[in-house]
Amino acid sequence: MGVIQVNGIRVYAYHGCLDEEGRIGGHYRVDVTVEGDLARAERTDKLADTIDYGRVTAIVLEQMAVRSNLIEAVAARILDALRKEWPHGFTWHVRLEKEHPPIPGAVDSVVYSVGG
């Protein structure tokens, strides 16, 4: 078993329940972890035998471009798209962080994680 982590995918996107979030947008960070049997890639040294983290990043960017009210919905969409791209034998985890959310108080970020 092996683990690939694609951490710190930075995106400017327009998610949130407030109208201004849809107009102004905000900063987000997405981390993706995938666990599975990567022994073949270890032996062959071929991209076709592993998870292409360039494609992982592209999927995250595609899904982050679709506006949602909740980061929970965005993270679930990302997870679904990853599972569709690589449907067999992998366990995925998506962590989505919204930096400086427009809520009362000094809050650095809010995070939602999904997967399994």
C-alpha positions, 0 to 999 in steps of 0.5 A: 500500500502507498499514499500520495498526498497533493497538498496546498492546492491554492485556489481563488473561488466564489463559494459561500452563502453570502452574495458578496462571497459570490462577487468578491470570492476568497482564498481556498486551499485543498489537500487530497490524499489517496491510498492504495496499491501502488506497487506496480508503479513502484516497479514500472516507473510509469505514470500510467500505473499511478495516480497522476497528481497533475490530473488530481490538481486539474480535477480540484480546479475544475470543481472549485470553479463551480460555485456553491453555497457550502464548502461541504458540497464542493469537497463532496464534488471533488471527491466524487470526481476523483472516484470517477476518474480512478474508480477502483482500489483507492481510498480518497480524502479531501480537505478543503480550507476556506481562508478568512471566512466572513464571520464575526471574530478573528478566524484564520480558516474553516475546514471541511474534510471528507473521504474514506 
